[in-house]
Amino acid sequence: MTAKKLHIFGSERAQTMVEFALVFPIVLLITYGIIEFGRMVFIYAAVTGAAREGARYGAASGTISGTRFYKDCPGIRTATKRGAILIPINDADITIWYDNGPSPTSTWTGCPPVGSNSLDPILLGDRIVVQVDVDYQPIMGSFLGVNGFHITSQNARTILLNVEMSH
């Protein structure tokens, strides 16, 4: 009778090991998917925050070292990079342009903006638009055959040219 119980116990252990071997890769794949999805959402949030910070800096009223904030291209790029938490953003990933509203009739590309007569074309109500475009690559994408993609965020703010402050 003892040999029979030992034989049944041994086959149950083998069955448990086979079930574990079948289920464990699926559990690992689900865990990896959850981690990778969280990482992707984190990168998206960081890129969105970076574009927002760059546009906020460029839309500020006043000057820095005699230059209006919307013309301070290195400052806009620095604010954009500083707004991205733990995500490396290069200058080539940042695009800055200006327009005159949500349905623009005039757009000025490049930073700082230059009008057709080589003068500053920005008027009250015009906007600065900052776009950040980064590549997202999954951690084990090449191993699993998953390709990365671009994450793009664009933010626009109305430029505050002159804000009167009353005392």
C-alpha positions as a printed Julia matrix, in Angstrom:
167×3 Matrix{Float64}:
  0.0    0.0     0.0
  2.87   2.37    0.7
  4.36   1.87   -2.75
  1.02   2.72   -4.36
  0.75   6.03   -2.42
  4.33   6.92   -3.33
  3.62   6.25   -7.01
  0.51   8.5    -6.99
  2.39  11.29   -5.18
  5.2   11.15   -7.74
  2.83  11.4   -10.69
  1.06  14.39   -9.11
  4.42  16.18   -8.78
  5.2   15.5   -12.42
  1.76  16.76  -13.45
  2.29  19.95  -11.41
  5.67  20.55  -13.08
  4.13  20.1   -16.56
  1.27  22.52  -15.72
  3.78  25.04  -14.37
  5.88  24.7   -17.53
  2.79  25.41  -19.65
  1.47  28.35  -17.62
  4.72  30.12  -16.63
  5.54  31.56  -20.12
  2.03  32.97  -20.36
  2.35  34.59  -16.92
  5.74  36.05  -17.92
  4.31  37.42  -21.17
  1.38  39.07  -19.35
  3.76  40.56  -16.75
  6.05  41.89  -19.49
  3.04  43.37  -21.3
  1.89  45.19  -18.17
  5.37  46.58  -17.53
  5.84  47.64  -21.16
  2.41  49.29  -21.31
  3.21  51.24  -18.13
  6.55  52.31  -19.6
  4.85  53.48  -22.8
  2.27  55.52  -20.85
  5.08  57.04  -18.75
  7.0   58.09  -21.9
  3.81  59.53  -23.43
  3.14  61.57  -20.28
  6.74  62.81  -20.2
  6.62  63.9   -23.86
  3.3   65.65  -23.31
  4.68  67.46  -20.26
  7.79  68.47  -22.17
  5.81  70.06  -25.02
  3.62  71.85  -22.48
  6.63  73.26  -20.6
  8.28  74.5   -23.8
  5.12  76.26  -24.96
  4.53  77.72  -21.5
  8.05  79.15  -21.41
  7.72  80.65  -24.89
  4.33  82.21  -24.14
  5.47  84.02  -21.0
  5.27  87.79  -20.89
  8.38  89.89  -20.58
 12.01  89.48  -21.55
 15.08  87.54  -20.49
 18.39  89.35  -21.09
 16.56  91.79  -23.37
 15.01  89.04  -25.54
 11.3   88.25  -25.46
 10.61  84.73  -24.22
  9.05  83.57  -27.52
 12.28  84.53  -29.32
 14.53  82.75  -26.79
 14.89  79.52  -28.77
 17.64  77.99  -26.59
 15.53  78.77  -23.52
 12.45  77.14  -25.07
 14.46  74.03  -25.93
 15.95  73.9   -22.43
 12.52  74.24  -20.83
 11.21  71.48  -23.09
 14.06  69.14  -22.17
 13.67  69.98  -18.5
  9.97  69.13  -18.71
 10.7   65.57  -19.84
 11.26  63.44  -16.78
 13.77  60.6   -17.36
 13.32  60.79  -21.14
 16.26  62.03  -23.24
 15.08  64.62  -25.76
 17.43  66.03  -28.39
 17.16  69.4   -30.11
 16.18  67.55  -33.31
 13.14  66.13  -31.47
 11.77  69.62  -30.78
  9.96  71.68  -33.44
  8.91  75.27  -32.74
  6.64  77.39  -34.92
  4.17  80.26  -34.59
  0.69  80.85  -35.95
 -2.25  83.19  -35.46
 -4.82  80.86  -33.95
 -6.5   77.46  -33.96
 -7.46  77.9   -37.63
 -4.33  79.73  -38.73
 -4.21  81.98  -41.75
 -0.54  82.81  -41.1
  2.21  80.48  -39.92
  5.85  81.27  -39.22
  8.21  78.32  -39.1
 11.57  78.48  -37.43
 12.62  80.11  -34.25
 12.64  83.08  -33.78
  9.77  84.05  -36.08
 10.62  86.28  -39.04
  8.02  87.96  -41.23
  8.22  88.56  -44.99
  9.81  91.96  -44.37
 12.42  90.48  -41.96
 10.62  92.05  -39.0
  9.0   90.41  -36.0
  5.53  89.36  -37.23
  4.07  88.36  -33.82
  0.99  90.3   -32.74
 -1.31  90.08  -29.75
 -3.25  86.81  -30.01
 -0.62  84.87  -31.97
  0.52  81.5   -30.64
  3.7   79.57  -30.11
  3.48  75.86  -30.92
  6.0   73.36  -29.55
  6.02  69.8   -30.84
  8.08  66.96  -29.37
  8.56  63.75  -31.32
 10.45  60.79  -29.8
 10.9   57.17  -30.78
  9.46  54.53  -28.47
 11.22  51.17  -28.56
  9.99  48.25  -26.44
 12.63  46.77  -24.13
 12.54  43.33  -25.76
 10.95  44.41  -29.02
 13.48  42.77  -31.33
 13.23  39.5   -29.4
  9.43  39.41  -29.59
  9.18  40.91  -33.09
  7.42  44.07  -31.86
  8.34  47.32  -33.61
  8.55  50.68  -31.91
  6.72  53.81  -33.0
  6.79  57.59  -32.68
  5.21  59.37  -29.77
  4.34  62.94  -30.7
  2.88  65.68  -28.56
  2.07  69.21  -29.61
  1.13  72.1   -27.37
  0.16  75.66  -28.31
 -0.1   78.75  -26.12
 -1.12  82.31  -26.85
  1.9   84.59  -26.58
  1.57  87.3   -23.97
  3.22  90.32  -25.55
  2.49  93.07  -23.04
  0.59  92.49  -19.85
 -0.35  95.63  -17.98
 -0.1   95.26  -14.23
 -2.01  97.72  -12.05
 -0.76  98.5    -8.57
